[in-house]
Amino acid sequence: MACIQSDGSLSRCGELLLLAMWEPATPEEVAKDCAVPLFRVRSAIREFVGAGLIEKKGDAYALTRKGVRRMEGLDVKIH
């Protein structure tokens, strides 16, 4: 299941994974925080990097300006 859908929108899982990278985070931290398997996080990271939504910062990944703008346009709530 892709995090970026064919119409360019984000899946719910994609929204949550991007939110987890608002501050720089390693794939392992994102997997733990979101309760998502590490292989799924790594797949999402490849999608997000390809779309210009995140970038690598040392061992971690964080939102780019484009990623921040994308997240600011969403109504994402944490329970």
N, CA, C and O atoms as CSV, one atom per row, in Angstrom:
chain,resi,resn,atom,element,x,y,z
A,1,MET,N,N,0.847,-1.184,0.000
A,1,MET,CA,C,0.000,0.000,0.000
A,1,MET,C,C,0.887,1.240,0.000
A,1,MET,O,O,1.752,1.397,0.862
A,2,ALA,N,N,0.669,2.098,-0.955
A,2,ALA,CA,C,1.480,3.302,-1.103
A,2,ALA,C,C,1.043,4.388,-0.123
A,2,ALA,O,O,-0.125,4.483,0.254
A,3,CYS,N,N,2.011,5.197,0.272
A,3,CYS,CA,C,1.702,6.336,1.146
A,3,CYS,C,C,1.246,7.535,0.326
A,3,CYS,O,O,0.472,8.368,0.798
A,4,ILE,N,N,1.736,7.611,-0.908
A,4,ILE,CA,C,1.293,8.654,-1.832
A,4,ILE,C,C,0.432,7.958,-2.875
A,4,ILE,O,O,0.923,7.112,-3.623
A,5,GLN,N,N,-0.828,8.304,-2.928
A,5,GLN,CA,C,-1.761,7.642,-3.826
A,5,GLN,C,C,-1.601,8.155,-5.255
A,5,GLN,O,O,-0.934,9.163,-5.487
A,6,SER,N,N,-2.210,7.461,-6.204
A,6,SER,CA,C,-2.053,7.803,-7.620
A,6,SER,C,C,-2.526,9.216,-7.954
A,6,SER,O,O,-2.057,9.809,-8.925
A,7,ASP,N,N,-3.446,9.758,-7.163
A,7,ASP,CA,C,-3.914,11.129,-7.411
A,7,ASP,C,C,-3.044,12.178,-6.713
A,7,ASP,O,O,-3.331,13.373,-6.780
A,8,GLY,N,N,-1.973,11.720,-6.037
A,8,GLY,CA,C,-1.060,12.643,-5.361
A,8,GLY,C,C,-1.397,12.899,-3.910
A,8,GLY,O,O,-0.613,13.516,-3.188
A,9,SER,N,N,-2.561,12.429,-3.471
A,9,SER,CA,C,-2.933,12.623,-2.067
A,9,SER,C,C,-2.186,11.618,-1.193
A,9,SER,O,O,-1.651,10.624,-1.684
A,10,LEU,N,N,-2.162,11.892,0.093
A,10,LEU,CA,C,-1.509,11.001,1.043
A,10,LEU,C,C,-2.526,10.056,1.656
A,10,LEU,O,O,-3.653,10.450,1.957
A,11,SER,N,N,-2.119,8.805,1.840
A,11,SER,CA,C,-2.958,7.875,2.594
A,11,SER,C,C,-2.910,8.287,4.060
A,11,SER,O,O,-2.063,9.091,4.450
A,12,ARG,N,N,-3.793,7.754,4.858
A,12,ARG,CA,C,-3.792,8.074,6.293
A,12,ARG,C,C,-2.457,7.666,6.918
A,12,ARG,O,O,-1.895,8.405,7.727
A,13,CYS,N,N,-1.955,6.497,6.543
A,13,CYS,CA,C,-0.661,6.047,7.052
A,13,CYS,C,C,0.438,7.008,6.607
A,13,CYS,O,O,1.342,7.318,7.383
A,14,GLY,N,N,0.364,7.477,5.375
A,14,GLY,CA,C,1.341,8.445,4.880
A,14,GLY,C,C,1.325,9.727,5.690
A,14,GLY,O,O,2.379,10.281,6.001
A,15,GLU,N,N,0.140,10.200,6.032
A,15,GLU,CA,C,0.018,11.410,6.855
A,15,GLU,C,C,0.692,11.212,8.208
A,15,GLU,O,O,1.436,12.077,8.670
A,16,LEU,N,N,0.429,10.070,8.841
A,16,LEU,CA,C,0.988,9.812,10.166
A,16,LEU,C,C,2.505,9.660,10.122
A,16,LEU,O,O,3.207,10.142,11.010
A,17,LEU,N,N,3.009,8.988,9.086
A,17,LEU,CA,C,4.458,8.822,8.972
A,17,LEU,C,C,5.144,10.158,8.716
A,17,LEU,O,O,6.204,10.429,9.279
A,18,LEU,N,N,4.548,10.990,7.871
A,18,LEU,CA,C,5.131,12.321,7.643
A,18,LEU,C,C,5.109,13.145,8.923
A,18,LEU,O,O,6.077,13.837,9.240
A,19,LEU,N,N,4.018,13.071,9.647
A,19,LEU,CA,C,3.920,13.810,10.902
A,19,LEU,C,C,5.019,13.382,11.875
A,19,LEU,O,O,5.557,14.207,12.613
A,20,ALA,N,N,5.346,12.103,11.872
A,20,ALA,CA,C,6.397,11.589,12.758
A,20,ALA,C,C,7.773,12.142,12.390
A,20,ALA,O,O,8.698,12.100,13.201
A,21,MET,N,N,7.906,12.658,11.171
A,21,MET,CA,C,9.188,13.221,10.730
A,21,MET,C,C,9.174,14.745,10.739
A,21,MET,O,O,10.024,15.377,10.112
A,22,TRP,N,N,8.212,15.341,11.447
A,22,TRP,CA,C,8.167,16.805,11.576
A,22,TRP,C,C,9.490,17.292,12.156
A,22,TRP,O,O,10.063,18.275,11.688
A,23,GLU,N,N,9.963,16.588,13.179
A,23,GLU,CA,C,11.309,16.784,13.715
A,23,GLU,C,C,12.143,15.618,13.191
A,23,GLU,O,O,11.609,14.527,12.996
A,24,PRO,N,N,13.440,15.822,12.959
A,24,PRO,CA,C,14.259,14.718,12.439
A,24,PRO,C,C,14.101,13.443,13.273
A,24,PRO,O,O,14.148,13.475,14.502
A,25,ALA,N,N,13.912,12.323,12.572
A,25,ALA,CA,C,13.738,11.026,13.228
A,25,ALA,C,C,14.340,9.938,12.352
A,25,ALA,O,O,14.307,10.028,11.125
A,26,THR,N,N,14.885,8.917,12.984
A,26,THR,CA,C,15.411,7.773,12.245
A,26,THR,C,C,14.244,6.878,11.827
A,26,THR,O,O,13.158,6.972,12.399
A,27,PRO,N,N,14.458,6.018,10.840
A,27,PRO,CA,C,13.394,5.086,10.461
A,27,PRO,C,C,12.927,4.233,11.643
A,27,PRO,O,O,11.736,3.955,11.781
A,28,GLU,N,N,13.863,3.825,12.486
A,28,GLU,CA,C,13.508,3.014,13.648
A,28,GLU,C,C,12.619,3.790,14.621
A,28,GLU,O,O,11.674,3.229,15.176
A,29,GLU,N,N,12.912,5.055,14.829
A,29,GLU,CA,C,12.082,5.886,15.713
A,29,GLU,C,C,10.682,6.066,15.142
A,29,GLU,O,O,9.690,6.000,15.867
A,30,VAL,N,N,10.614,6.293,13.835
A,30,VAL,CA,C,9.307,6.463,13.185
A,30,VAL,C,C,8.492,5.179,13.310
A,30,VAL,O,O,7.304,5.224,13.631
A,31,ALA,N,N,9.128,4.039,13.059
A,31,ALA,CA,C,8.431,2.751,13.160
A,31,ALA,C,C,7.874,2.543,14.562
A,31,ALA,O,O,6.731,2.117,14.726
A,32,LYS,N,N,8.677,2.842,15.562
A,32,LYS,CA,C,8.236,2.672,16.952
A,32,LYS,C,C,7.112,3.647,17.296
A,32,LYS,O,O,6.095,3.250,17.865
A,33,ASP,N,N,7.295,4.925,16.952
A,33,ASP,CA,C,6.299,5.949,17.285
A,33,ASP,C,C,4.952,5.698,16.614
A,33,ASP,O,O,3.901,5.975,17.192
A,34,CYS,N,N,4.990,5.171,15.392
A,34,CYS,CA,C,3.756,4.977,14.621
A,34,CYS,C,C,3.223,3.549,14.682
A,34,CYS,O,O,2.163,3.256,14.129
A,35,ALA,N,N,3.960,2.657,15.357
A,35,ALA,CA,C,3.572,1.243,15.429
A,35,ALA,C,C,3.385,0.653,14.033
A,35,ALA,O,O,2.402,-0.032,13.748
A,36,VAL,N,N,4.364,0.944,13.170
A,36,VAL,CA,C,4.360,0.473,11.784
A,36,VAL,C,C,5.638,-0.337,11.576
A,36,VAL,O,O,6.695,0.058,12.070
A,37,PRO,N,N,5.569,-1.461,10.857
A,37,PRO,CA,C,6.782,-2.243,10.626
A,37,PRO,C,C,7.878,-1.411,9.941
A,37,PRO,O,O,7.594,-0.550,9.108
A,38,LEU,N,N,9.117,-1.686,10.305
A,38,LEU,CA,C,10.248,-0.932,9.779
A,38,LEU,C,C,10.320,-0.999,8.255
A,38,LEU,O,O,10.648,0.001,7.617
A,39,PHE,N,N,10.022,-2.157,7.656
A,39,PHE,CA,C,10.081,-2.258,6.194
A,39,PHE,C,C,9.081,-1.302,5.548
A,39,PHE,O,O,9.342,-0.761,4.473
A,40,ARG,N,N,7.949,-1.094,6.194
A,40,ARG,CA,C,6.921,-0.175,5.673
A,40,ARG,C,C,7.401,1.272,5.765
A,40,ARG,O,O,7.171,2.067,4.854
A,41,VAL,N,N,8.065,1.605,6.865
A,41,VAL,CA,C,8.609,2.956,7.035
A,41,VAL,C,C,9.672,3.217,5.976
A,41,VAL,O,O,9.696,4.289,5.371
A,42,ARG,N,N,10.542,2.254,5.751
A,42,ARG,CA,C,11.603,2.436,4.743
A,42,ARG,C,C,11.018,2.621,3.345
A,42,ARG,O,O,11.524,3.423,2.560
A,43,SER,N,N,9.969,1.890,3.039
A,43,SER,CA,C,9.298,2.047,1.751
A,43,SER,C,C,8.697,3.445,1.626
A,43,SER,O,O,8.808,4.089,0.583
A,44,ALA,N,N,8.062,3.902,2.699
A,44,ALA,CA,C,7.468,5.246,2.707
A,44,ALA,C,C,8.542,6.310,2.554
A,44,ALA,O,O,8.342,7.298,1.848
A,45,ILE,N,N,9.676,6.117,3.209
A,45,ILE,CA,C,10.773,7.082,3.104
A,45,ILE,C,C,11.219,7.220,1.658
A,45,ILE,O,O,11.461,8.330,1.185
A,46,ARG,N,N,11.329,6.103,0.953
A,46,ARG,CA,C,11.716,6.174,-0.472
A,46,ARG,C,C,10.696,6.987,-1.264
A,46,ARG,O,O,11.071,7.804,-2.105
A,47,GLU,N,N,9.421,6.768,-0.999
A,47,GLU,CA,C,8.371,7.542,-1.676
A,47,GLU,C,C,8.477,9.027,-1.352
A,47,GLU,O,O,8.428,9.870,-2.248
A,48,PHE,N,N,8.620,9.339,-0.078
A,48,PHE,CA,C,8.653,10.735,0.366
A,48,PHE,C,C,9.886,11.473,-0.143
A,48,PHE,O,O,9.797,12.637,-0.533
A,49,VAL,N,N,11.035,10.803,-0.140
A,49,VAL,CA,C,12.255,11.430,-0.678
A,49,VAL,C,C,12.063,11.698,-2.163
A,49,VAL,O,O,12.398,12.779,-2.648
A,50,GLY,N,N,11.527,10.722,-2.886
A,50,GLY,CA,C,11.281,10.881,-4.318
A,50,GLY,C,C,10.327,12.016,-4.640
A,50,GLY,O,O,10.442,12.656,-5.686
A,51,ALA,N,N,9.391,12.262,-3.746
A,51,ALA,CA,C,8.411,13.339,-3.943
A,51,ALA,C,C,8.905,14.675,-3.396
A,51,ALA,O,O,8.226,15.693,-3.533
A,52,GLY,N,N,10.087,14.673,-2.775
A,52,GLY,CA,C,10.635,15.915,-2.229
A,52,GLY,C,C,9.993,16.359,-0.925
A,52,GLY,O,O,10.096,17.528,-0.553
A,53,LEU,N,N,9.327,15.438,-0.219
A,53,LEU,CA,C,8.636,15.798,1.020
A,53,LEU,C,C,9.529,15.699,2.256
A,53,LEU,O,O,9.291,16.381,3.252
A,54,ILE,N,N,10.557,14.848,2.191
A,54,ILE,CA,C,11.512,14.716,3.292
A,54,ILE,C,C,12.918,14.677,2.727
A,54,ILE,O,O,13.122,14.460,1.533
A,55,GLU,N,N,13.891,14.895,3.616
A,55,GLU,CA,C,15.299,14.793,3.234
A,55,GLU,C,C,16.066,14.176,4.382
A,55,GLU,O,O,15.649,14.236,5.539
A,56,LYS,N,N,17.199,13.582,4.039
A,56,LYS,CA,C,18.040,12.956,5.052
A,56,LYS,C,C,18.876,14.014,5.742
A,56,LYS,O,O,19.450,14.891,5.096
A,57,LYS,N,N,18.938,13.922,7.064
A,57,LYS,CA,C,19.761,14.818,7.883
A,57,LYS,C,C,20.549,13.931,8.830
A,57,LYS,O,O,20.049,13.549,9.888
A,58,GLY,N,N,21.782,13.601,8.455
A,58,GLY,CA,C,22.569,12.643,9.239
A,58,GLY,C,C,21.952,11.267,9.110
A,58,GLY,O,O,21.766,10.768,8.000
A,59,ASP,N,N,21.631,10.647,10.238
A,59,ASP,CA,C,20.980,9.332,10.236
A,59,ASP,C,C,19.459,9.439,10.234
A,59,ASP,O,O,18.761,8.428,10.163
A,60,ALA,N,N,18.951,10.661,10.312
A,60,ALA,CA,C,17.514,10.889,10.441
A,60,ALA,C,C,16.932,11.486,9.158
A,60,ALA,O,O,17.658,11.862,8.237
A,61,TYR,N,N,15.624,11.558,9.129
A,61,TYR,CA,C,14.890,12.184,8.032
A,61,TYR,C,C,13.980,13.243,8.621
A,61,TYR,O,O,13.462,13.089,9.727
A,62,ALA,N,N,13.787,14.327,7.868
A,62,ALA,CA,C,12.919,15.417,8.325
A,62,ALA,C,C,12.194,16.014,7.131
A,62,ALA,O,O,12.624,15.867,5.987
A,63,LEU,N,N,11.096,16.686,7.413
A,63,LEU,CA,C,10.320,17.329,6.360
A,63,LEU,C,C,11.122,18.429,5.676
A,63,LEU,O,O,11.884,19.156,6.314
A,64,THR,N,N,10.936,18.533,4.381
A,64,THR,CA,C,11.453,19.665,3.621
A,64,THR,C,C,10.414,20.779,3.708
A,64,THR,O,O,9.348,20.593,4.295
A,65,ARG,N,N,10.719,21.927,3.129
A,65,ARG,CA,C,9.710,23.005,3.089
A,65,ARG,C,C,8.453,22.532,2.372
A,65,ARG,O,O,7.334,22.842,2.781
A,66,LYS,N,N,8.658,21.777,1.297
A,66,LYS,CA,C,7.518,21.234,0.558
A,66,LYS,C,C,6.701,20.296,1.456
A,66,LYS,O,O,5.470,20.322,1.425
A,67,GLY,N,N,7.378,19.479,2.243
A,67,GLY,CA,C,6.702,18.573,3.164
A,67,GLY,C,C,5.931,19.315,4.240
A,67,GLY,O,O,4.816,18.932,4.594
A,68,VAL,N,N,6.531,20.380,4.758
A,68,VAL,CA,C,5.854,21.192,5.779
A,68,VAL,C,C,4.592,21.816,5.196
A,68,VAL,O,O,3.536,21.793,5.829
A,69,ARG,N,N,4.697,22.373,3.989
A,69,ARG,CA,C,3.514,22.976,3.350
A,69,ARG,C,C,2.427,21.931,3.144
A,69,ARG,O,O,1.243,22.205,3.342
A,70,ARG,N,N,2.835,20.737,2.747
A,70,ARG,CA,C,1.873,19.657,2.521
A,70,ARG,C,C,1.156,19.292,3.825
A,70,ARG,O,O,-0.060,19.104,3.836
A,71,MET,N,N,1.910,19.194,4.915
A,71,MET,CA,C,1.313,18.832,6.198
A,71,MET,C,C,0.438,19.947,6.752
A,71,MET,O,O,-0.580,19.672,7.387
A,72,GLU,N,N,0.813,21.190,6.526
A,72,GLU,CA,C,0.011,22.309,7.023
A,72,GLU,C,C,-1.353,22.362,6.357
A,72,GLU,O,O,-2.289,22.941,6.909
A,73,GLY,N,N,-1.477,21.767,5.183
A,73,GLY,CA,C,-2.749,21.753,4.477
A,73,GLY,C,C,-3.673,20.626,4.900
A,73,GLY,O,O,-4.790,20.521,4.394
A,74,LEU,N,N,-3.223,19.777,5.824
A,74,LEU,CA,C,-4.011,18.629,6.258
A,74,LEU,C,C,-4.610,18.864,7.632
A,74,LEU,O,O,-4.098,19.655,8.423
A,75,ASP,N,N,-5.690,18.172,7.899
A,75,ASP,CA,C,-6.310,18.209,9.223
A,75,ASP,C,C,-5.929,16.911,9.931
A,75,ASP,O,O,-6.728,15.978,10.013
A,76,VAL,N,N,-4.701,16.864,10.439
A,76,VAL,CA,C,-4.186,15.660,11.086
A,76,VAL,C,C,-4.301,15.824,12.590
A,76,VAL,O,O,-3.857,16.823,13.155
A,77,LYS,N,N,-4.903,14.832,13.228
A,77,LYS,CA,C,-5.075,14.884,14.680
A,77,LYS,C,C,-4.394,13.678,15.309
A,77,LYS,O,O,-4.439,12.571,14.774
A,78,ILE,N,N,-3.771,13.908,16.439
A,78,ILE,CA,C,-3.147,12.833,17.205
A,78,ILE,C,C,-4.043,12.548,18.404
A,78,ILE,O,O,-4.434,13.466,19.125
A,79,HIS,N,N,-4.362,11.297,18.613
A,79,HIS,CA,C,-5.223,10.921,19.756
A,79,HIS,C,C,-4.376,10.370,20.860
A,79,HIS,O,O,-4.898,9.994,21.909
